[in-house]
């Protein structure tokens, strides 16, 4: 603890007497400073014990003393030490009354106690407090280092940190999710700070921010030394951190940053191994891939998995997506094979697992976000997701993910699953500019013919194709004679220069009609 007015009063060698503000003797003293200026406030930082003899003060004037004391109290001066037996035999009553009125502690300094003795006592107390803080900080560093080297994860380190700061501590991953907290009750409190952690994540590391209130002051510290933070540490206390507590927090940040950096190095090695496994799977060598995968990825290959390909507008986008998936997989103990590939990332993840769910949630949040003026954000990604697959069909899954990625890119969506392309109607696929241009070009001559009032070739073609070329049924739908319909179909062939006997022509015309219908609002 730093020196206080009470500790100075209790100092037997100083012989100080309290004349006012006895209820505020617990005020910390940052320094002792002697000044005979009529207004020393411009030279004060706050927290000083001001030592005076009243050489330049009208200490017997009540109004003058009120102004003088109010200025000192407003500047945060800890108290005033008044030397008697120099200019005044006793502490002036006007000064005592003004100090009592302002709530400013006033100490009487006897003639035999020099101001230098008080300054030395304050300086010695401050030095002793700093020594205790440094010693406690080194002890905390040793304990935290032992906890970090124990290999039991961050829980023990956080528990020791919480004990040292007499508060709570929590560790977050890059997505803002709580990985561990101490004591256990702090996990719920820490979870409420996820939005603050997300904002801190977007600032270059190292960075810090203080949130909360006086009853629960929380300091957030980013982890990492690179362009992007690799996590965050939160410490909650009832007051600002002292020197010893600050040492402990800084030690924890350094240790957790080193642990994170080591994890990133191991992750790089795992990615190289994963790339080799993926190449073998794509080459149709599942047995060799399984042998190389070992315990690291072997479990992933034993159950259905999904292959996804992600592209980003900027590297930050793919990094944030993969970190989100990694964090989700780590929380549930899932294996995740992740391979950076030029400007994209290829991932094998358990079907129905938390990593795939995290990817879908990330994409949904991106789709829900209003587009930013000027183009895609740095965090924007486009993802193609294959159907559930196994080791012998990875090549097909890769093609599925490629196809889904292409469709997602054309539709302006963050994620498209292959099941959307393989199941249901093909009509949603026709909502593409290139397909619409093809349809317009193919049918333009028929629409122009009908617009001149020369017949209803488009409607007749639609009815004939929908009835699979059955003349009587199609003519009945149109309310015309079958010979009229035959004549119209010959005109369609003449105008288009295509034979309706060709099944490819009939298919193209039917898709062109469905495309133009999808692009035209229904009539009321």
C-alpha positions as CSV (number, residue, x, y, z in Angstrom):
1,X,0.0,0.0,0.0
2,X,1.3,3.5,-0.7
3,X,1.8,5.9,2.2
4,X,-1.3,7.7,3.6
5,X,-1.9,10.7,5.8
6,X,-2.8,8.2,8.6
7,X,0.6,6.4,8.2
8,X,2.4,9.8,8.4
9,X,0.4,10.8,11.5
10,X,1.3,7.5,13.1
11,X,5.0,8.0,12.3
12,X,6.5,8.4,15.7
13,X,9.5,10.6,14.6
14,X,7.3,13.2,12.8
15,X,5.0,14.2,15.7
16,X,2.2,15.4,13.4
17,X,-1.1,16.5,14.8
18,X,-4.5,16.4,13.0
19,X,-6.3,19.7,13.1
20,X,-8.9,19.1,10.4
21,X,-10.2,16.3,8.1
22,X,-9.7,13.4,10.5
23,X,-12.2,11.3,8.6
24,X,-10.0,11.5,5.5
25,X,-6.7,10.3,6.7
26,X,-6.9,7.2,4.5
27,X,-6.1,9.4,1.5
28,X,-3.0,8.1,-0.3
29,X,0.0,10.5,-0.6
30,X,1.8,10.5,-3.9
31,X,4.4,13.0,-2.8
32,X,5.3,15.7,-0.3
33,X,5.9,19.2,-1.7
34,X,6.8,22.5,0.1
35,X,5.5,25.7,-1.5
36,X,5.0,29.3,-0.2
37,X,3.2,30.4,-3.3
38,X,-0.1,32.1,-2.8
39,X,-1.5,29.8,-5.5
40,X,0.5,26.6,-6.0
41,X,-2.3,24.8,-7.8
42,X,-0.8,25.2,-11.3
43,X,2.2,23.2,-10.1
44,X,0.3,20.4,-8.5
45,X,-0.6,17.0,-10.1
46,X,-2.9,15.8,-7.3
47,X,-2.3,13.6,-4.4
48,X,0.4,15.7,-2.8
49,X,0.9,16.6,0.9
50,X,1.4,20.4,0.6
51,X,3.8,21.8,3.3
52,X,3.5,25.5,4.1
53,X,4.6,28.1,6.6
54,X,2.2,30.8,5.3
55,X,5.0,33.2,4.4
56,X,2.9,34.7,1.6
57,X,-0.6,34.0,2.9
58,X,-3.0,36.1,4.9
59,X,-3.7,33.1,7.1
60,X,-5.9,35.0,9.6
61,X,-8.3,36.2,6.9
62,X,-11.3,33.7,6.7
63,X,-12.3,34.6,3.1
64,X,-8.7,34.4,1.9
65,X,-8.3,31.0,3.5
66,X,-11.6,29.7,2.0
67,X,-10.5,30.6,-1.5
68,X,-7.0,29.1,-0.9
69,X,-8.3,25.8,0.5
70,X,-11.0,25.4,-2.1
71,X,-8.4,25.7,-4.8
72,X,-6.2,23.1,-3.2
73,X,-9.1,20.7,-2.7
74,X,-10.3,21.2,-6.2
75,X,-6.8,20.3,-7.5
76,X,-6.8,17.0,-5.6
77,X,-4.2,17.9,-3.0
78,X,-4.2,15.1,-0.4
79,X,-3.7,17.4,2.6
80,X,-1.9,20.4,4.0
81,X,1.0,20.3,6.6
82,X,1.2,23.7,8.4
83,X,4.5,24.4,10.3
84,X,4.0,26.2,13.6
85,X,6.6,28.3,15.3
86,X,7.9,29.9,12.0
87,X,5.5,32.6,10.9
88,X,2.6,31.6,13.2
89,X,2.8,30.2,16.7
90,X,-0.4,28.2,16.2
91,X,-2.3,27.0,13.2
92,X,-4.6,30.0,12.3
93,X,-8.2,29.5,13.2
94,X,-9.3,30.8,9.7
95,X,-7.2,28.0,8.0
96,X,-8.6,25.3,10.3
97,X,-12.2,26.5,9.7
98,X,-11.7,26.6,5.9
99,X,-10.1,23.1,5.9
100,X,-13.0,21.7,8.0
101,X,-15.5,23.3,5.6
102,X,-13.8,21.9,2.5
103,X,-13.1,18.5,4.0
104,X,-9.4,18.9,3.4
105,X,-7.1,17.2,6.0
106,X,-4.9,19.7,7.9
107,X,-1.8,18.5,9.8
108,X,0.1,20.6,12.3
109,X,3.9,20.2,11.9
110,X,5.9,21.0,15.0
111,X,8.9,23.4,14.9
112,X,11.4,20.6,15.5
113,X,10.2,18.5,12.5
114,X,11.7,19.8,9.3
115,X,9.8,19.5,6.0
116,X,12.7,17.4,4.7
117,X,12.0,14.7,7.3
118,X,8.4,14.5,6.0
119,X,9.5,14.3,2.4
120,X,12.0,11.6,3.3
121,X,9.4,9.6,5.1
122,X,7.0,9.8,2.2
123,X,9.8,8.9,-0.3
124,X,10.8,5.9,1.8
125,X,7.3,4.7,2.1
126,X,6.7,5.0,-1.6
127,X,10.0,3.1,-2.4
128,X,9.1,0.4,0.1
129,X,5.6,0.1,-1.5
130,X,7.2,-0.2,-5.0
131,X,9.7,-2.8,-3.8
132,X,6.8,-4.9,-2.3
133,X,4.9,-4.5,-5.6
134,X,7.9,-5.6,-7.7
135,X,8.6,-8.5,-5.4
136,X,5.0,-9.6,-5.5
137,X,5.0,-9.1,-9.3
138,X,8.0,-11.4,-9.7
139,X,6.4,-14.0,-7.5
140,X,3.2,-13.8,-9.6
141,X,5.3,-14.2,-12.7
142,X,7.0,-17.4,-11.3
143,X,3.7,-18.9,-10.4
144,X,2.0,-18.0,-13.7
145,X,5.0,-19.4,-15.6
146,X,4.8,-22.7,-13.7
147,X,1.1,-22.9,-14.5
148,X,1.7,-22.2,-18.2
149,X,4.4,-24.9,-18.4
150,X,2.3,-27.5,-16.6
151,X,0.5,-28.2,-19.9
152,X,-2.9,-28.3,-18.4
153,X,-4.3,-25.5,-20.5
154,X,-5.0,-22.0,-19.5
155,X,-7.4,-22.8,-16.6
156,X,-4.7,-23.0,-13.9
157,X,-2.9,-19.9,-15.1
158,X,-6.2,-18.0,-15.0
159,X,-7.0,-19.3,-11.5
160,X,-3.6,-18.1,-10.2
161,X,-4.0,-14.7,-11.9
162,X,-7.5,-14.2,-10.4
163,X,-6.0,-14.9,-7.0
164,X,-3.2,-12.4,-7.5
165,X,-5.5,-9.6,-8.6
166,X,-8.3,-10.5,-6.1
167,X,-10.8,-10.6,-8.9
168,X,-11.6,-12.8,-11.9
169,X,-10.0,-13.6,-15.2
170,X,-11.2,-15.0,-18.6
171,X,-9.6,-16.0,-21.9
172,X,-11.3,-15.5,-25.2
173,X,-10.6,-17.0,-28.6
174,X,-10.5,-15.0,-31.8
175,X,-14.3,-15.2,-32.3
176,X,-14.9,-13.6,-28.9
177,X,-16.1,-16.9,-27.3
178,X,-15.0,-17.6,-23.7
179,X,-12.4,-20.5,-23.6
180,X,-11.8,-20.5,-19.8
181,X,-12.6,-18.4,-16.8
182,X,-11.7,-18.3,-13.1
183,X,-13.4,-18.6,-10.7
184,X,-16.1,-20.6,-12.4
185,X,-18.8,-18.1,-11.8
186,X,-16.9,-15.5,-13.9
187,X,-17.7,-17.4,-17.2
188,X,-21.2,-15.9,-17.4
189,X,-19.9,-12.4,-16.6
190,X,-17.2,-12.8,-19.2
191,X,-19.6,-13.9,-21.9
192,X,-21.4,-10.6,-21.7
193,X,-18.2,-8.8,-22.9
194,X,-18.1,-10.7,-26.3
195,X,-19.1,-7.5,-28.3
196,X,-16.2,-5.6,-26.6
197,X,-13.8,-8.4,-27.4
198,X,-14.9,-8.3,-31.0
199,X,-14.2,-4.6,-31.3
200,X,-10.8,-5.1,-29.6
201,X,-10.0,-7.8,-32.1
202,X,-10.2,-5.4,-35.0
203,X,-7.4,-3.2,-33.6
204,X,-3.7,-4.1,-34.2
205,X,-2.2,-6.0,-31.3
206,X,-1.3,-5.3,-28.6
207,X,-4.3,-3.3,-27.6
208,X,-6.3,-2.8,-24.4
209,X,-9.6,-1.2,-23.3
210,X,-11.3,-0.7,-19.9
211,X,-15.0,-1.4,-19.7
212,X,-17.5,-1.8,-16.8
213,X,-18.2,0.4,-13.8
214,X,-16.6,1.2,-10.4
215,X,-18.0,-2.0,-8.8
216,X,-16.7,-4.3,-11.6
217,X,-13.9,-2.7,-13.6
218,X,-12.8,-4.9,-16.4
219,X,-9.7,-4.5,-18.5
220,X,-9.4,-6.3,-21.8
221,X,-6.0,-7.1,-23.3
222,X,-5.5,-8.4,-26.8
223,X,-3.1,-11.4,-27.3
224,X,-0.6,-11.5,-30.1
225,X,2.0,-9.4,-31.8
226,X,0.9,-9.5,-35.4
227,X,-1.6,-7.6,-37.5
228,X,-4.6,-9.4,-36.0
229,X,-5.2,-10.3,-32.4
230,X,-5.1,-14.1,-31.6
231,X,-7.4,-13.8,-28.6
232,X,-8.0,-11.7,-25.5
233,X,-7.6,-11.7,-21.8
234,X,-10.1,-10.1,-19.4
235,X,-9.4,-9.2,-15.8
236,X,-12.2,-7.9,-13.5
237,X,-11.5,-6.1,-10.3
238,X,-13.3,-3.7,-7.9
239,X,-10.7,-1.0,-8.5
240,X,-7.9,0.1,-10.8
241,X,-5.0,-2.3,-10.9
242,X,-2.1,-1.6,-8.6
243,X,1.6,-2.1,-9.5
244,X,1.8,-5.7,-8.3
245,X,-1.5,-6.6,-10.0
246,X,-0.3,-4.9,-13.2
247,X,2.9,-7.0,-13.2
248,X,0.8,-10.1,-12.9
249,X,-1.5,-9.1,-15.7
250,X,1.4,-8.3,-18.0
251,X,3.0,-11.6,-17.2
252,X,-0.2,-13.4,-18.1
253,X,-0.5,-11.6,-21.4
254,X,3.0,-12.4,-22.3
255,X,2.7,-16.1,-21.4
256,X,-0.7,-16.5,-23.2
257,X,0.7,-14.7,-26.3
258,X,3.7,-17.1,-26.3
259,X,1.3,-20.0,-26.0
260,X,-0.8,-18.7,-28.8
261,X,2.3,-18.2,-31.0
262,X,3.4,-21.8,-30.3
263,X,-0.1,-23.0,-31.2
264,X,0.1,-21.1,-34.5
265,X,3.5,-22.7,-35.3
266,X,2.0,-26.2,-34.5
267,X,-1.0,-25.3,-36.6
268,X,1.2,-24.4,-39.5
269,X,2.8,-27.9,-39.3
270,X,-0.6,-29.5,-39.1
271,X,-1.7,-27.6,-42.2
272,X,1.2,-28.9,-44.2
273,X,0.3,-32.4,-43.1
274,X,-3.3,-31.7,-43.9
275,X,-2.3,-30.5,-47.4
276,X,-0.5,-33.8,-48.0
277,X,-3.6,-35.8,-46.8
278,X,-5.9,-33.8,-49.1
279,X,-3.6,-34.3,-52.2
280,X,-3.7,-38.1,-51.6
281,X,-7.5,-38.1,-51.2
282,X,-7.9,-36.1,-54.4
283,X,-5.5,-38.5,-56.2
284,X,-7.8,-41.4,-55.2
285,X,-5.4,-42.8,-52.6
286,X,-7.6,-43.0,-49.4
287,X,-5.5,-45.8,-47.8
288,X,-2.3,-43.8,-48.1
289,X,-4.1,-40.6,-46.9
290,X,-5.4,-42.5,-43.8
291,X,-1.9,-43.7,-43.0
292,X,-0.4,-40.2,-43.2
293,X,-3.4,-38.7,-41.3
294,X,-2.6,-40.8,-38.2
295,X,-4.3,-39.8,-35.0
296,X,-4.5,-36.1,-36.1
297,X,-7.0,-36.5,-38.9
298,X,-7.8,-40.2,-38.9
299,X,-11.0,-39.7,-36.9
300,X,-12.2,-37.1,-39.4
301,X,-11.8,-39.7,-42.2
302,X,-13.7,-42.4,-40.3
303,X,-17.1,-40.5,-40.5
304,X,-19.0,-38.5,-43.1
305,X,-17.4,-35.1,-43.7
306,X,-18.0,-32.0,-45.8
307,X,-15.6,-30.3,-48.1
308,X,-15.9,-26.6,-48.4
309,X,-14.0,-24.0,-50.5
310,X,-13.9,-20.4,-49.3
311,X,-12.8,-17.4,-51.2
312,X,-12.5,-13.9,-49.6
313,X,-12.4,-10.3,-50.9
314,X,-9.3,-9.8,-48.7
315,X,-7.0,-12.2,-46.7
316,X,-8.7,-10.9,-43.5
317,X,-12.0,-12.5,-44.5
318,X,-10.6,-16.0,-45.0
319,X,-8.5,-15.7,-41.8
320,X,-11.6,-14.7,-39.7
321,X,-13.7,-17.5,-41.1
322,X,-11.1,-20.1,-40.5
323,X,-10.4,-18.8,-37.0
324,X,-14.1,-19.0,-36.3
325,X,-14.3,-22.6,-37.5
326,X,-11.1,-23.5,-35.6
327,X,-12.5,-22.1,-32.4
328,X,-15.8,-23.9,-32.8
329,X,-14.0,-27.2,-33.5
330,X,-11.6,-26.7,-30.5
331,X,-14.5,-26.2,-28.1
332,X,-16.0,-29.6,-29.1
333,X,-12.8,-31.5,-29.8
334,X,-13.5,-32.0,-33.5
335,X,-10.7,-32.6,-36.0
336,X,-10.5,-29.9,-38.7
337,X,-8.4,-30.3,-41.9
338,X,-7.7,-26.8,-43.2
339,X,-5.5,-26.1,-46.3
340,X,-4.8,-22.6,-47.6
341,X,-4.7,-22.8,-51.4
342,X,-3.6,-19.5,-53.2
343,X,-6.5,-17.1,-52.6
344,X,-8.8,-19.7,-51.2
345,X,-9.1,-22.1,-48.3
346,X,-10.1,-25.8,-48.6
347,X,-11.5,-27.4,-45.4
348,X,-12.6,-30.9,-44.5
349,X,-14.9,-30.8,-41.5
350,X,-17.2,-33.3,-39.8
351,X,-20.7,-33.4,-41.3
352,X,-23.1,-32.0,-38.8
353,X,-20.3,-30.7,-36.6
354,X,-19.8,-27.4,-34.9
355,X,-17.2,-26.2,-37.5
356,X,-19.7,-26.5,-40.3
357,X,-22.4,-24.9,-38.2
358,X,-20.0,-22.0,-37.3
359,X,-19.3,-21.5,-41.0
360,X,-23.0,-21.4,-41.9
361,X,-23.7,-18.9,-39.0
362,X,-20.8,-16.7,-40.2
363,X,-22.2,-16.7,-43.8
364,X,-25.7,-16.0,-42.6
365,X,-24.5,-13.0,-40.6
366,X,-22.7,-11.8,-43.7
367,X,-25.8,-12.1,-45.8
368,X,-27.9,-10.3,-43.2
369,X,-25.4,-7.4,-43.1
370,X,-26.3,-4.5,-45.3
371,X,-23.8,-4.2,-48.2
372,X,-21.2,-1.5,-47.7
373,X,-21.0,1.3,-50.2
374,X,-18.1,0.8,-52.5
375,X,-18.0,-3.0,-52.5
376,X,-17.3,-6.0,-50.3
377,X,-15.9,-5.6,-46.8
378,X,-12.5,-7.2,-46.0
379,X,-14.3,-9.8,-43.9
380,X,-16.6,-10.9,-46.8
381,X,-16.3,-14.5,-48.0
382,X,-17.9,-16.8,-50.5
383,X,-18.2,-20.4,-49.6
384,X,-19.2,-23.6,-51.6
385,X,-20.1,-26.6,-49.5
386,X,-20.2,-30.2,-50.8
387,X,-22.7,-32.9,-49.9
388,X,-21.6,-35.4,-47.1
389,X,-18.7,-37.5,-48.4
390,X,-16.1,-40.0,-47.5
391,X,-12.4,-40.7,-48.3
392,X,-13.1,-42.5,-51.6
393,X,-15.2,-39.6,-53.0
394,X,-13.2,-36.5,-52.1
395,X,-12.5,-35.7,-55.7
396,X,-16.3,-35.6,-56.4
397,X,-16.8,-33.6,-53.2
398,X,-14.2,-31.1,-54.4
399,X,-16.1,-30.6,-57.7
400,X,-19.4,-30.2,-55.8
401,X,-17.9,-27.5,-53.6
402,X,-16.4,-25.8,-56.7
403,X,-19.9,-25.8,-58.4
404,X,-21.6,-24.5,-55.3
405,X,-18.9,-21.8,-54.9
406,X,-19.5,-20.7,-58.5
407,X,-23.2,-20.5,-58.0
408,X,-22.7,-18.6,-54.7
409,X,-20.5,-16.1,-56.5
410,X,-23.1,-15.5,-59.3
411,X,-26.0,-15.2,-56.8
412,X,-24.1,-12.8,-54.5
413,X,-24.6,-15.2,-51.5
414,X,-22.0,-16.0,-48.9
415,X,-22.7,-19.7,-48.9
416,X,-24.3,-22.3,-51.2
417,X,-24.6,-26.0,-50.4
418,X,-24.4,-28.6,-53.2
419,X,-27.7,-30.0,-52.0
420,X,-29.4,-26.8,-53.2
421,X,-28.1,-27.6,-56.7
422,X,-28.7,-31.3,-56.7
423,X,-32.2,-31.4,-55.1
424,X,-35.5,-29.6,-55.9
425,X,-36.2,-27.5,-59.0
426,X,-33.6,-26.4,-61.5
427,X,-35.5,-23.2,-61.9
428,X,-33.6,-21.2,-59.3
429,X,-30.4,-21.8,-61.3
430,X,-32.0,-19.9,-64.2
431,X,-31.8,-16.6,-62.3
432,X,-28.5,-15.8,-63.9
433,X,-27.7,-12.9,-66.2
434,X,-26.0,-15.2,-68.8
435,X,-28.9,-17.6,-68.8
436,X,-31.4,-14.7,-69.2
437,X,-29.4,-13.2,-72.0
438,X,-29.4,-16.6,-73.8
439,X,-33.2,-16.9,-73.3
440,X,-33.9,-13.4,-74.6
441,X,-31.8,-14.0,-77.7
442,X,-33.4,-17.3,-78.5
443,X,-37.0,-16.1,-78.2
444,X,-36.6,-12.5,-79.4
445,X,-37.7,-13.2,-82.9
446,X,-40.9,-15.0,-81.7
447,X,-41.8,-12.1,-79.3
448,X,-41.2,-9.6,-82.1
449,X,-43.5,-11.6,-84.4
450,X,-46.3,-11.7,-81.8
451,X,-45.9,-8.0,-81.1
452,X,-46.8,-7.2,-84.7
453,X,-50.1,-9.0,-84.3
454,X,-49.3,-11.8,-86.6
455,X,-50.2,-14.6,-84.2
456,X,-49.5,-16.0,-80.8
457,X,-46.5,-18.2,-81.4
458,X,-44.9,-17.9,-77.9
459,X,-48.1,-19.1,-76.1
460,X,-48.6,-21.8,-78.7
461,X,-45.0,-23.0,-78.3
462,X,-45.4,-23.1,-74.5
463,X,-48.6,-25.1,-74.7
464,X,-47.2,-27.6,-77.2
465,X,-44.0,-28.2,-75.2
466,X,-46.0,-28.5,-71.9
467,X,-48.1,-31.2,-73.6
468,X,-45.0,-33.0,-74.8
469,X,-45.9,-32.4,-78.5
470,X,-49.5,-33.8,-78.2
471,X,-51.4,-31.8,-80.8
472,X,-54.9,-32.4,-79.7
473,X,-54.3,-31.7,-76.0
474,X,-52.2,-28.6,-76.7
475,X,-54.8,-27.2,-79.2
476,X,-57.5,-27.8,-76.7
477,X,-55.6,-25.8,-74.1
478,X,-55.3,-22.9,-76.6
479,X,-58.8,-23.1,-77.8
480,X,-57.8,-23.5,-81.5
481,X,-58.0,-26.3,-84.1
482,X,-55.0,-28.7,-84.2
483,X,-54.3,-27.7,-87.9
484,X,-53.9,-24.1,-86.7
485,X,-51.4,-25.2,-84.0
486,X,-49.5,-27.3,-86.6
487,X,-49.3,-24.2,-88.8
488,X,-48.0,-22.1,-85.9
489,X,-45.3,-24.7,-85.0
490,X,-44.1,-24.7,-88.7
491,X,-43.8,-20.8,-88.4
492,X,-41.8,-21.2,-85.2
493,X,-39.4,-23.6,-87.0
494,X,-39.1,-21.2,-89.9
495,X,-38.5,-18.1,-87.8
496,X,-36.0,-19.8,-85.4
497,X,-34.3,-21.9,-88.1
498,X,-34.5,-24.9,-85.7
499,X,-36.3,-28.2,-85.9
500,X,-38.7,-29.1,-83.2
501,X,-38.0,-32.7,-83.8
502,X,-34.6,-32.2,-82.1
503,X,-35.0,-33.0,-78.4
504,X,-32.1,-30.6,-77.5
505,X,-33.9,-27.8,-79.3
506,X,-37.2,-28.6,-77.4
507,X,-35.2,-28.6,-74.1
508,X,-33.5,-25.3,-74.8
509,X,-36.8,-23.6,-75.8
510,X,-38.5,-24.9,-72.7
511,X,-35.7,-23.6,-70.4
512,X,-35.8,-20.3,-72.3
513,X,-39.5,-20.0,-71.8
514,X,-39.2,-20.8,-68.0
515,X,-36.4,-18.2,-67.7
516,X,-38.4,-15.4,-69.3
517,X,-41.4,-16.3,-67.1
518,X,-39.2,-16.2,-64.0
519,X,-37.9,-12.7,-65.0
520,X,-41.4,-11.3,-65.8
521,X,-43.7,-10.4,-62.8
522,X,-47.0,-12.3,-62.8
523,X,-50.0,-10.3,-64.0
524,X,-52.7,-9.6,-61.5
